[in-house]
């Protein structure tokens, strides 16, 4: 019975550590860019958009082009965030190559 108690204790510690990691991940910010820095999109660790910056030179372009630049900058930020999240989870768990879309159970 002692082994079962030990397993439960380790599981609780791991759960607490993963909650801390999740909170830390929310604090991450990444910026995606497109069009040679004409558009910048910043995302937080929970994939919330924090800001969009459109350079004055981009504003001279057609709306369709500006829209495409915004989408490209967002996608760049999203990919950077996936990689950063995976890296941080790997550091916390001592593993590598965790899937970038890992859903934690809590």
LUMDO-713324 format. One record per residue (C-alpha): x, y, z; residue number from 0; residue in one letter. Coordinates in pm, 1 decimal, decimal comma, padded with zeros to 6 digits. Last residue first. Layout:
BEGIN
<X X&Y Y&Z Z&seq NUM&type a>
...
//
This chain:
BEGIN
<X -00627,5&Y 02060,0&Z -01595,4&seq 105&type x>
<X -00577,4&Y 01782,5&Z -01851,2&seq 104&type x>
<X -00304,9&Y 01956,1&Z -02052,8&seq 103&type x>
<X -00365,3&Y 01981,2&Z -02422,6&seq 102&type x>
<X -00050,8&Y 01933,7&Z -02626,6&seq 101&type x>
<X -00068,8&Y 02137,2&Z -02944,3&seq 100&type x>
<X 00305,2&Y 02182,4&Z -02983,3&seq 99&type x>
<X 00368,2&Y 01810,6&Z -02945,5&seq 98&type x>
<X 00646,6&Y 01741,9&Z -02698,9&seq 97&type x>
<X 00979,4&Y 01691,9&Z -02872,5&seq 96&type x>
<X 01192,1&Y 01706,1&Z -02563,5&seq 95&type x>
<X 01153,9&Y 01594,0&Z -02206,9&seq 94&type x>
<X 01261,8&Y 01730,6&Z -01870,3&seq 93&type x>
<X 00905,6&Y 01818,6&Z -01779,1&seq 92&type x>
<X 00956,4&Y 02189,6&Z -01722,2&seq 91&type x>
<X 01218,3&Y 02235,4&Z -01993,8&seq 90&type x>
<X 01010,3&Y 02042,3&Z -02244,9&seq 89&type x>
<X 00700,8&Y 02243,0&Z -02159,5&seq 88&type x>
<X 00899,0&Y 02562,1&Z -02218,8&seq 87&type x>
<X 01030,0&Y 02441,2&Z -02554,5&seq 86&type x>
<X 00684,1&Y 02329,7&Z -02670,0&seq 85&type x>
<X 00537,0&Y 02663,5&Z -02569,8&seq 84&type x>
<X 00812,5&Y 02849,7&Z -02757,1&seq 83&type x>
<X 00756,6&Y 02642,1&Z -03071,6&seq 82&type x>
<X 00380,7&Y 02689,5&Z -03064,0&seq 81&type x>
<X 00423,7&Y 03061,0&Z -02991,6&seq 80&type x>
<X 00655,7&Y 03106,2&Z -03288,6&seq 79&type x>
<X 00401,7&Y 02929,8&Z -03511,5&seq 78&type x>
<X 00120,1&Y 03153,6&Z -03385,8&seq 77&type x>
<X 00331,0&Y 03466,7&Z -03433,3&seq 76&type x>
<X 00404,8&Y 03374,8&Z -03795,9&seq 75&type x>
<X 00037,6&Y 03295,5&Z -03855,6&seq 74&type x>
<X -00059,0&Y 03634,6&Z -03713,1&seq 73&type x>
<X 00198,5&Y 03811,3&Z -03931,1&seq 72&type x>
<X 00069,9&Y 03630,0&Z -04240,8&seq 71&type x>
<X -00291,9&Y 03716,1&Z -04159,8&seq 70&type x>
<X -00201,1&Y 04081,7&Z -04106,8&seq 69&type x>
<X -00001,6&Y 04091,1&Z -04431,7&seq 68&type x>
<X -00293,0&Y 03936,9&Z -04622,8&seq 67&type x>
<X -00528,6&Y 04200,1&Z -04481,4&seq 66&type x>
<X -00285,9&Y 04475,5&Z -04581,0&seq 65&type x>
<X -00270,3&Y 04333,8&Z -04934,1&seq 64&type x>
<X -00648,2&Y 04316,3&Z -04964,9&seq 63&type x>
<X -00686,0&Y 04669,4&Z -04828,8&seq 62&type x>
<X -00468,9&Y 04807,1&Z -05108,2&seq 61&type x>
<X -00134,0&Y 04948,3&Z -05001,9&seq 60&type x>
<X -00066,3&Y 05293,3&Z -04855,4&seq 59&type x>
<X -00134,4&Y 05158,8&Z -04506,7&seq 58&type x>
<X 00167,0&Y 04932,6&Z -04547,2&seq 57&type x>
<X 00398,6&Y 05233,4&Z -04563,6&seq 56&type x>
<X 00251,4&Y 05370,8&Z -04239,3&seq 55&type x>
<X 00350,4&Y 05049,1&Z -04059,2&seq 54&type x>
<X 00067,9&Y 04835,5&Z -03922,7&seq 53&type x>
<X 00101,9&Y 04733,0&Z -03559,3&seq 52&type x>
<X -00136,0&Y 04471,6&Z -03424,5&seq 51&type x>
<X -00152,6&Y 04409,8&Z -03052,2&seq 50&type x>
<X -00230,0&Y 04168,2&Z -02771,0&seq 49&type x>
<X -00391,5&Y 03887,3&Z -02965,2&seq 48&type x>
<X -00483,8&Y 03608,4&Z -02727,3&seq 47&type x>
<X -00313,4&Y 03277,4&Z -02803,4&seq 46&type x>
<X -00284,9&Y 03168,3&Z -02437,6&seq 45&type x>
<X 00084,5&Y 03253,7&Z -02436,1&seq 44&type x>
<X 00017,8&Y 03609,5&Z -02551,1&seq 43&type x>
<X 00019,1&Y 03712,4&Z -02915,3&seq 42&type x>
<X 00182,0&Y 04012,9&Z -03081,2&seq 41&type x>
<X 00115,0&Y 04093,4&Z -03447,2&seq 40&type x>
<X 00358,1&Y 04302,1&Z -03652,0&seq 39&type x>
<X 00294,7&Y 04438,0&Z -04001,3&seq 38&type x>
<X 00538,2&Y 04622,5&Z -04228,6&seq 37&type x>
<X 00825,3&Y 04431,1&Z -04068,6&seq 36&type x>
<X 00960,0&Y 04301,7&Z -04401,1&seq 35&type x>
<X 00613,3&Y 04218,9&Z -04528,7&seq 34&type x>
<X 00529,5&Y 04003,6&Z -04231,1&seq 33&type x>
<X 00601,2&Y 03985,4&Z -03861,1&seq 32&type x>
<X 00502,9&Y 03768,7&Z -03567,9&seq 31&type x>
<X 00559,2&Y 03884,7&Z -03214,5&seq 30&type x>
<X 00571,1&Y 03651,8&Z -02916,4&seq 29&type x>
<X 00456,2&Y 03696,6&Z -02558,7&seq 28&type x>
<X 00482,3&Y 03441,0&Z -02278,9&seq 27&type x>
<X 00288,3&Y 03514,9&Z -01960,5&seq 26&type x>
<X 00026,7&Y 03247,3&Z -02028,8&seq 25&type x>
<X 00303,7&Y 02989,1&Z -02041,5&seq 24&type x>
<X 00396,9&Y 03065,8&Z -01681,7&seq 23&type x>
<X 00044,2&Y 02988,8&Z -01564,1&seq 22&type x>
<X 00055,4&Y 02660,6&Z -01753,4&seq 21&type x>
<X 00393,6&Y 02576,3&Z -01601,2&seq 20&type x>
<X 00261,8&Y 02638,6&Z -01251,4&seq 19&type x>
<X -00035,0&Y 02412,5&Z -01322,3&seq 18&type x>
<X 00209,8&Y 02151,1&Z -01454,7&seq 17&type x>
<X 00409,5&Y 02164,3&Z -01131,8&seq 16&type x>
<X 00098,1&Y 02118,2&Z -00920,2&seq 15&type x>
<X -00008,0&Y 01818,9&Z -01131,1&seq 14&type x>
<X 00338,9&Y 01668,1&Z -01104,2&seq 13&type x>
<X 00332,7&Y 01705,6&Z -00726,5&seq 12&type x>
<X -00012,7&Y 01545,5&Z -00710,0&seq 11&type x>
<X 00102,7&Y 01255,1&Z -00928,0&seq 10&type x>
<X 00410,1&Y 01203,5&Z -00709,9&seq 9&type x>
<X 00193,8&Y 01183,0&Z -00395,4&seq 8&type x>
<X -00049,3&Y 00941,9&Z -00559,0&seq 7&type x>
<X 00238,8&Y 00716,6&Z -00667,9&seq 6&type x>
<X 00389,4&Y 00723,6&Z -00318,9&seq 5&type x>
<X 00055,0&Y 00636,3&Z -00163,3&seq 4&type x>
<X 00023,4&Y 00342,4&Z -00403,6&seq 3&type x>
<X 00374,8&Y 00224,2&Z -00319,2&seq 2&type x>
<X 00295,8&Y 00228,1&Z 00053,8&seq 1&type x>
<X 00000,0&Y 00000,0&Z 00000,0&seq 0&type x>
//
